[in-house]
Amino acid sequence: MNFHLGLFFTRGVSLRTWDMVGNLDREIAVYLRMIEDGNRVSFFTYGDSGDLRYLDRLGGIGICCNEHGQELGQYESDLARIHADTCESLDIIKTNQTYGSELALDVATKFGKPLVARCGYMWSRNCQLEHGIDAEVTREALRVENKVFTAADRVFVTTQAMRQDVLSRISGLENKVVVIPNYVDTEVFRSIDVPLCTDTLIFVGRIAREKNLEALFEAVRPLDVKLRIIGEGRLRPLLQEKYSDLGDKLVWEGGVPNSELPRHINEAKAFILPSFYEGHPKALIEAMACAIPVIGCDSPGIREIIQDGCNGLLCPTDSNSLRNAIIRVLKDEEMAKSISSCARSYVVENYSLESVGRLELTIMYYIHRNRHNGIGSKQ
C-alpha cells in the first residue's frame, strides 16, 4: 500500500538554500528511493516561487512553497490554507528538523495525519552547549521537543545517544523513538582514481564556532601542508581575516555541490573534523566511505562513529593534539591505509543509502498501513 509523504523543511529553509550549500542531491536521495518504490513525496519549503525551478531536478517530488513571497510568520499562518489540497492528500507528514516542527504538527493535527518528527541533531543540546542550559533559546528548544515528540507517531533520531537523551527527559516514548542514521550513497562516495595531493588535508562543514576551526588552523600553522576548507558560514570572513597570514596554506573553496565532494575528498591525504560537538556528521561518514584516513576530535557525535585506531583517529580538541594526529597519519602510511579500509567497510555496513532508506521506508509503510486499517501507529 503506497503512501504520499509530506516533508516540512526546517524553518526558513528553501530548496535554493540546499542547493547553495551543496546539499540538494544528498538530501533528496532517500525520497527518490521512496518514489522508485511507487510512493509520492511533496516538499513544503520556505522558498519563494524560485523553488519551483527545481522541479526538473527533483525526479517527481512535488513542491509546495511560498510562491507569493509572504512574510515568514504570515506564510506559516496561511500554509494550511494555501496548500490545502496537497495537505489533504498526504498520508504521512514528516519534519526535516525540530526547528519549525510545530508548523508540521499543526498541519498534521488539522488534517488528521500521522506525524514523524525527525531530528538530525538534538536542537536543545546544541543550544545548551552554545548558550547555556538556562538560556531562553534552550528553554524554547526543550519546550518544542517535548510538545512535538510527545504528539508524534514516531520520532526519528540519528544516534543511540540522542535516543537515550530523549527518553531520559520525556516519558512514554520508548516505543516511538527510532534510530535512523544519516546515510551515504556508497556508490557515489567511494575511492576513485584522481591525483592525490600528498600535502593536502580537507575539512567539510559549516564555518561555525562549534566546528573548532581555529584550533585546526593553529595545528597546521607549522606543518608543511595545505588545508582545503569546503563550506560556508557567518564566521568565514572573520576567520579569513584573522588567519590571512597563513596565505595559501588555507584554501577556501566555499560551498561545493555534494556530487563534487568525492573528488575533493579523494584528492586529500586526510579528512579532519575538529568539532566540539556534532549530531551524526554526514561529512565524516562520506569521507570514511571514500576510504581516506579520518581524524576527529573526541567529541559527542564523533566518538560514536570513529573507533580510535580502527577506522580513524580520535584526539582532544586542542591544536597540539590535532597536530600530533595529523603528523601520525602523514608519517605512518601502513596505519593510514588500515584505518581507511576499515572506515569504508564500517560505513557500507552501517550507513549505506540502500540499508538506511529501506529501514525508513519499512517504518513509513507500517505507519500508513496501521492508520489505513484503523490501528494506532503510535503503538
LOGU-636719 format. One record per residue (C-alpha): residue number from 1; residue in one letter; chain; x, y, z. Coordinates in steps of 0.25 Angstrom, whole numbers, plus 5000, padded with zeros to 4 digits. Example, Ala and Ser with C-alpha at 12.3 -4.5 7.8 and 13.67 -1.06 7.14 Angstrom:
BEGIN
DRENPA   lumvex   vexkol   torlum     px     py     pz
DRENPA        1        a        A   5049   4982   5031
DRENPA        2        s        A   5055   4996   5029
END
This chain:
BEGIN
DRENPA   lumvex   vexkol   torlum     px     py     pz
DRENPA        1        m        A   5000   5000   5000
DRENPA        2        n        A   5007   5013   4995
DRENPA        3        f        A   5007   5026   5002
DRENPA        4        h        A   5008   5041   5000
DRENPA        5        l        A   5019   5047   5009
DRENPA        6        g        A   5020   5062   5012
DRENPA        7        l        A   5033   5067   5017
DRENPA        8        f        A   5033   5080   5024
DRENPA        9        f        A   5046   5087   5023
DRENPA       10        t        A   5054   5094   5034
DRENPA       11        r        A   5048   5107   5038
DRENPA       12        g        A   5053   5118   5027
DRENPA       13        v        A   5060   5108   5018
DRENPA       14        s        A   5057   5106   5003
DRENPA       15        l        A   5062   5097   4992
DRENPA       16        r        A   5071   5109   4988
DRENPA       17        t        A   5077   5108   5002
DRENPA       18        w        A   5080   5093   5000
DRENPA       19        d        A   5086   5096   4986
DRENPA       20        m        A   5095   5108   4991
DRENPA       21        v        A   5101   5099   5001
DRENPA       22        g        A   5103   5087   4992
DRENPA       23        n        A   5093   5078   4999
DRENPA       24        l        A   5082   5077   4990
DRENPA       25        d        A   5086   5064   4983
DRENPA       26        r        A   5089   5058   4997
DRENPA       27        e        A   5076   5062   5003
DRENPA       28        i        A   5067   5057   4993
DRENPA       29        a        A   5073   5043   4991
DRENPA       30        v        A   5065   5036   5001
DRENPA       31        y        A   5052   5042   4995
DRENPA       32        l        A   5055   5038   4981
DRENPA       33        r        A   5056   5024   4986
DRENPA       34        m        A   5042   5025   4992
DRENPA       35        i        A   5037   5030   4979
DRENPA       36        e        A   5044   5018   4972
DRENPA       37        d        A   5036   5009   4981
DRENPA       38        g        A   5023   5015   4976
DRENPA       39        n        A   5021   5025   4986
DRENPA       40        r        A   5018   5040   4985
DRENPA       41        v        A   5026   5051   4992
DRENPA       42        s        A   5024   5066   4994
DRENPA       43        f        A   5033   5076   4999
DRENPA       44        f        A   5028   5088   5008
DRENPA       45        t        A   5038   5099   5007
DRENPA       46        y        A   5040   5113   5011
DRENPA       47        g        A   5045   5118   4997
DRENPA       48        d        A   5038   5127   4988
DRENPA       49        s        A   5034   5124   4974
DRENPA       50        g        A   5048   5122   4970
DRENPA       51        d        A   5048   5108   4977
DRENPA       52        l        A   5038   5103   4966
DRENPA       53        r        A   5050   5104   4957
DRENPA       54        y        A   5056   5092   4964
DRENPA       55        l        A   5044   5083   4959
DRENPA       56        d        A   5053   5077   4948
DRENPA       57        r        A   5064   5073   4957
DRENPA       58        l        A   5055   5066   4968
DRENPA       59        g        A   5051   5054   4960
DRENPA       60        g        A   5036   5055   4962
DRENPA       61        i        A   5036   5061   4976
DRENPA       62        g        A   5025   5072   4977
DRENPA       63        i        A   5028   5086   4983
DRENPA       64        c        A   5019   5094   4992
DRENPA       65        c        A   5026   5107   4994
DRENPA       66        n        A   5023   5122   4998
DRENPA       67        e        A   5020   5126   4984
DRENPA       68        h        A   5015   5140   4987
DRENPA       69        g        A   5027   5143   4996
DRENPA       70        q        A   5019   5146   5009
DRENPA       71        e        A   5026   5150   5021
DRENPA       72        l        A   5030   5137   5029
DRENPA       73        g        A   5020   5137   5040
DRENPA       74        q        A   5009   5140   5031
DRENPA       75        y        A   5013   5129   5021
DRENPA       76        e        A   5013   5119   5033
DRENPA       77        s        A   4999   5124   5037
DRENPA       78        d        A   4994   5122   5023
DRENPA       79        l        A   5001   5110   5019
DRENPA       80        a        A   4990   5100   5022
DRENPA       81        r        A   4980   5108   5014
DRENPA       82        i        A   4989   5111   5002
DRENPA       83        h        A   4993   5097   5001
DRENPA       84        a        A   4980   5091   5006
DRENPA       85        d        A   4978   5081   4994
DRENPA       86        t        A   4992   5075   4996
DRENPA       87        c        A   4991   5075   5011
DRENPA       88        e        A   4978   5067   5010
DRENPA       89        s        A   4984   5057   5000
DRENPA       90        l        A   4996   5054   5009
DRENPA       91        d        A   4997   5040   5017
DRENPA       92        i        A   5009   5044   5026
DRENPA       93        i        A   5015   5057   5030
DRENPA       94        k        A   5030   5057   5034
DRENPA       95        t        A   5039   5069   5039
DRENPA       96        n        A   5053   5070   5034
DRENPA       97        q        A   5058   5076   5047
DRENPA       98        t        A   5052   5080   5060
DRENPA       99        y        A   5053   5095   5058
DRENPA      100        g        A   5040   5099   5051
DRENPA      101        s        A   5033   5085   5054
DRENPA      102        e        A   5022   5092   5062
DRENPA      103        l        A   5016   5096   5048
DRENPA      104        a        A   5017   5082   5043
DRENPA      105        l        A   5010   5077   5056
DRENPA      106        d        A   4999   5088   5054
DRENPA      107        v        A   4996   5083   5040
DRENPA      108        a        A   4996   5068   5044
DRENPA      109        t        A   4986   5071   5055
DRENPA      110        k        A   4977   5080   5045
DRENPA      111        f        A   4977   5069   5034
DRENPA      112        g        A   4977   5057   5043
DRENPA      113        k        A   4990   5052   5038
DRENPA      114        p        A   5001   5044   5045
DRENPA      115        l        A   5014   5051   5049
DRENPA      116        v        A   5028   5047   5048
DRENPA      117        a        A   5037   5056   5056
DRENPA      118        r        A   5051   5055   5050
DRENPA      119        c        A   5063   5062   5057
DRENPA      120        g        A   5077   5060   5050
DRENPA      121        y        A   5083   5067   5063
DRENPA      122        m        A   5077   5070   5076
DRENPA      123        w        A   5073   5085   5076
DRENPA      124        s        A   5072   5086   5091
DRENPA      125        r        A   5086   5080   5093
DRENPA      126        n        A   5093   5089   5083
DRENPA      127        c        A   5086   5101   5089
DRENPA      128        q        A   5091   5097   5103
DRENPA      129        l        A   5105   5095   5098
DRENPA      130        e        A   5105   5109   5091
DRENPA      131        h        A   5097   5117   5100
DRENPA      132        g        A   5095   5110   5113
DRENPA      133        i        A   5085   5102   5120
DRENPA      134        d        A   5077   5114   5125
DRENPA      135        a        A   5077   5122   5112
DRENPA      136        e        A   5063   5126   5106
DRENPA      137        v        A   5067   5119   5093
DRENPA      138        t        A   5070   5106   5101
DRENPA      139        r        A   5057   5106   5108
DRENPA      140        e        A   5049   5109   5095
DRENPA      141        a        A   5056   5097   5089
DRENPA      142        l        A   5053   5088   5100
DRENPA      143        r        A   5038   5092   5100
DRENPA      144        v        A   5037   5090   5085
DRENPA      145        e        A   5043   5076   5086
DRENPA      146        n        A   5034   5072   5098
DRENPA      147        k        A   5022   5076   5090
DRENPA      148        v        A   5025   5071   5077
DRENPA      149        f        A   5032   5058   5081
DRENPA      150        t        A   5020   5055   5090
DRENPA      151        a        A   5010   5057   5080
DRENPA      152        a        A   5017   5050   5068
DRENPA      153        d        A   5014   5036   5064
DRENPA      154        r        A   5029   5033   5062
DRENPA      155        v        A   5042   5041   5066
DRENPA      156        f        A   5054   5039   5057
DRENPA      157        v        A   5068   5042   5063
DRENPA      158        t        A   5081   5039   5057
DRENPA      159        t        A   5089   5033   5068
DRENPA      160        q        A   5086   5024   5080
DRENPA      161        a        A   5092   5035   5089
DRENPA      162        m        A   5081   5044   5084
DRENPA      163        r        A   5070   5034   5087
DRENPA      164        q        A   5075   5032   5101
DRENPA      165        d        A   5075   5047   5103
DRENPA      166        v        A   5060   5048   5098
DRENPA      167        l        A   5056   5036   5107
DRENPA      168        s        A   5063   5041   5119
DRENPA      169        r        A   5054   5054   5119
DRENPA      170        i        A   5041   5051   5112
DRENPA      171        s        A   5033   5039   5118
DRENPA      172        g        A   5025   5030   5110
DRENPA      173        l        A   5033   5030   5097
DRENPA      174        e        A   5040   5016   5098
DRENPA      175        n        A   5032   5011   5086
DRENPA      176        k        A   5033   5023   5078
DRENPA      177        v        A   5047   5028   5077
DRENPA      178        v        A   5055   5021   5066
DRENPA      179        v        A   5069   5022   5062
DRENPA      180        i        A   5070   5025   5047
DRENPA      181        p        A   5085   5029   5044
DRENPA      182        n        A   5089   5038   5033
DRENPA      183        y        A   5092   5031   5020
DRENPA      184        v        A   5103   5031   5010
DRENPA      185        d        A   5102   5027   4995
DRENPA      186        t        A   5113   5018   4995
DRENPA      187        e        A   5113   5016   4980
DRENPA      188        v        A   5116   5031   4979
DRENPA      189        f        A   5125   5033   4991
DRENPA      190        r        A   5136   5023   4989
DRENPA      191        s        A   5151   5022   4985
DRENPA      192        i        A   5153   5028   4971
DRENPA      193        d        A   5165   5029   4963
DRENPA      194        v        A   5169   5044   4964
DRENPA      195        p        A   5183   5050   4966
DRENPA      196        l        A   5186   5050   4981
DRENPA      197        c        A   5190   5063   4987
DRENPA      198        t        A   5200   5058   4997
DRENPA      199        d        A   5201   5071   5004
DRENPA      200        t        A   5186   5074   5005
DRENPA      201        l        A   5177   5072   5017
DRENPA      202        i        A   5162   5074   5016
DRENPA      203        f        A   5151   5080   5025
DRENPA      204        v        A   5136   5079   5020
DRENPA      205        g        A   5125   5086   5028
DRENPA      206        r        A   5119   5099   5033
DRENPA      207        i        A   5128   5111   5037
DRENPA      208        a        A   5123   5112   5051
DRENPA      209        r        A   5128   5113   5065
DRENPA      210        e        A   5125   5098   5069
DRENPA      211        k        A   5134   5093   5057
DRENPA      212        n        A   5146   5098   5065
DRENPA      213        l        A   5153   5103   5053
DRENPA      214        e        A   5163   5112   5060
DRENPA      215        a        A   5169   5100   5067
DRENPA      216        l        A   5171   5093   5053
DRENPA      217        f        A   5177   5105   5047
DRENPA      218        e        A   5187   5106   5058
DRENPA      219        a        A   5190   5092   5057
DRENPA      220        v        A   5194   5093   5042
DRENPA      221        r        A   5202   5106   5044
DRENPA      222        p        A   5216   5100   5046
DRENPA      223        l        A   5213   5088   5037
DRENPA      224        d        A   5217   5087   5022
DRENPA      225        v        A   5202   5084   5018
DRENPA      226        k        A   5191   5091   5011
DRENPA      227        l        A   5177   5091   5017
DRENPA      228        r        A   5165   5091   5008
DRENPA      229        i        A   5152   5097   5014
DRENPA      230        i        A   5139   5093   5008
DRENPA      231        g        A   5127   5100   5014
DRENPA      232        e        A   5121   5114   5017
DRENPA      233        g        A   5117   5121   5029
DRENPA      234        r        A   5116   5134   5036
DRENPA      235        l        A   5130   5133   5043
DRENPA      236        r        A   5137   5131   5029
DRENPA      237        p        A   5140   5146   5027
DRENPA      238        l        A   5145   5147   5041
DRENPA      239        l        A   5154   5135   5041
DRENPA      240        q        A   5159   5138   5027
DRENPA      241        e        A   5164   5152   5033
DRENPA      242        k        A   5169   5146   5045
DRENPA      243        y        A   5177   5135   5038
DRENPA      244        s        A   5181   5143   5026
DRENPA      245        d        A   5196   5142   5030
DRENPA      246        l        A   5195   5127   5026
DRENPA      247        g        A   5193   5131   5012
DRENPA      248        d        A   5191   5119   5002
DRENPA      249        k        A   5193   5109   5013
DRENPA      250        l        A   5178   5111   5015
DRENPA      251        v        A   5170   5108   5002
DRENPA      252        w        A   5155   5114   5004
DRENPA      253        e        A   5146   5106   4994
DRENPA      254        g        A   5133   5111   4999
DRENPA      255        g        A   5121   5103   4996
DRENPA      256        v        A   5123   5091   4987
DRENPA      257        p        A   5111   5082   4981
DRENPA      258        n        A   5110   5069   4988
DRENPA      259        s        A   5113   5062   4975
DRENPA      260        e        A   5126   5068   4974
DRENPA      261        l        A   5131   5065   4988
DRENPA      262        p        A   5136   5050   4985
DRENPA      263        r        A   5147   5056   4976
DRENPA      264        h        A   5151   5067   4986
DRENPA      265        i        A   5152   5056   4997
DRENPA      266        n        A   5159   5046   4989
DRENPA      267        e        A   5170   5057   4985
DRENPA      268        a        A   5173   5059   5000
DRENPA      269        k        A   5183   5052   5009
DRENPA      270        a        A   5173   5052   5021
DRENPA      271        f        A   5160   5058   5025
DRENPA      272        i        A   5159   5065   5039
DRENPA      273        l        A   5146   5068   5047
DRENPA      274        p        A   5151   5076   5059
DRENPA      275        s        A   5137   5080   5065
DRENPA      276        f        A   5134   5082   5079
DRENPA      277        y        A   5121   5074   5077
DRENPA      278        e        A   5113   5068   5065
DRENPA      279        g        A   5100   5061   5063
DRENPA      280        h        A   5102   5050   5053
DRENPA      281        p        A   5112   5057   5044
DRENPA      282        k        A   5109   5054   5029
DRENPA      283        a        A   5122   5059   5024
DRENPA      284        l        A   5130   5050   5033
DRENPA      285        i        A   5123   5037   5028
DRENPA      286        e        A   5124   5042   5014
DRENPA      287        a        A   5139   5043   5016
DRENPA      288        m        A   5140   5030   5022
DRENPA      289        a        A   5132   5024   5010
DRENPA      290        c        A   5143   5029   5001
DRENPA      291        a        A   5154   5021   5009
DRENPA      292        i        A   5163   5032   5013
DRENPA      293        p        A   5168   5034   5027
DRENPA      294        v        A   5159   5042   5036
DRENPA      295        i        A   5163   5050   5049
DRENPA      296        g        A   5152   5054   5058
DRENPA      297        c        A   5152   5061   5072
DRENPA      298        d        A   5148   5052   5083
DRENPA      299        s        A   5134   5059   5084
DRENPA      300        p        A   5120   5056   5085
DRENPA      301        g        A   5115   5051   5071
DRENPA      302        i        A   5129   5048   5066
DRENPA      303        r        A   5133   5038   5077
DRENPA      304        e        A   5121   5029   5074
DRENPA      305        i        A   5126   5027   5059
DRENPA      306        i        A   5141   5027   5060
DRENPA      307        q        A   5147   5015   5067
DRENPA      308        d        A   5161   5021   5070
DRENPA      309        g        A   5172   5013   5063
DRENPA      310        c        A   5162   5004   5056
DRENPA      311        n        A   5154   5013   5046
DRENPA      312        g        A   5160   5026   5049
DRENPA      313        l        A   5168   5034   5059
DRENPA      314        l        A   5162   5042   5071
DRENPA      315        c        A   5169   5053   5079
DRENPA      316        p        A   5166   5064   5088
DRENPA      317        t        A   5161   5077   5083
DRENPA      318        d        A   5173   5086   5085
DRENPA      319        s        A   5183   5089   5074
DRENPA      320        n        A   5195   5081   5079
DRENPA      321        s        A   5187   5069   5079
DRENPA      322        l        A   5181   5071   5065
DRENPA      323        r        A   5195   5074   5060
DRENPA      324        n        A   5200   5061   5066
DRENPA      325        a        A   5189   5053   5060
DRENPA      326        i        A   5192   5059   5046
DRENPA      327        i        A   5207   5056   5047
DRENPA      328        r        A   5203   5042   5051
DRENPA      329        v        A   5194   5040   5039
DRENPA      330        l        A   5204   5047   5029
DRENPA      331        k        A   5216   5038   5034
DRENPA      332        d        A   5210   5025   5037
DRENPA      333        e        A   5205   5020   5023
DRENPA      334        e        A   5202   5006   5028
DRENPA      335        m        A   5193   5011   5039
DRENPA      336        a        A   5187   5021   5030
DRENPA      337        k        A   5184   5010   5019
DRENPA      338        s        A   5178   5001   5030
DRENPA      339        i        A   5168   5011   5036
DRENPA      340        s        A   5164   5015   5023
DRENPA      341        s        A   5160   5001   5018
DRENPA      342        c        A   5153   4999   5032
DRENPA      343        a        A   5145   5012   5030
DRENPA      344        r        A   5140   5009   5017
DRENPA      345        s        A   5135   4995   5022
DRENPA      346        y        A   5129   5001   5034
DRENPA      347        v        A   5121   5011   5026
DRENPA      348        v        A   5116   5001   5016
DRENPA      349        e        A   5111   4992   5027
DRENPA      350        n        A   5104   5003   5035
DRENPA      351        y        A   5101   5015   5027
DRENPA      352        s        A   5098   5011   5013
DRENPA      353        l        A   5087   5019   5006
DRENPA      354        e        A   5081   5005   5002
DRENPA      355        s        A   5080   5000   5016
DRENPA      356        v        A   5076   5013   5023
DRENPA      357        g        A   5066   5016   5012
DRENPA      358        r        A   5060   5002   5013
DRENPA      359        l        A   5059   5004   5029
DRENPA      360        e        A   5051   5017   5027
DRENPA      361        l        A   5042   5012   5016
DRENPA      362        t        A   5038   5000   5025
DRENPA      363        i        A   5034   5009   5036
DRENPA      364        m        A   5026   5018   5027
DRENPA      365        y        A   5019   5006   5021
DRENPA      366        y        A   5016   5001   5036
DRENPA      367        i        A   5010   5015   5040
DRENPA      368        h        A   5002   5016   5027
DRENPA      369        r        A   4996   5002   5028
DRENPA      370        n        A   4992   5003   5042
DRENPA      371        r        A   4986   5017   5040
DRENPA      372        h        A   4978   5011   5028
DRENPA      373        n        A   4974   4999   5036
DRENPA      374        g        A   4969   5008   5048
DRENPA      375        i        A   4981   5003   5057
DRENPA      376        g        A   4988   5014   5065
DRENPA      377        s        A   5002   5015   5059
DRENPA      378        k        A   5007   5020   5072
DRENPA      379        q        A   5008   5006   5077
END
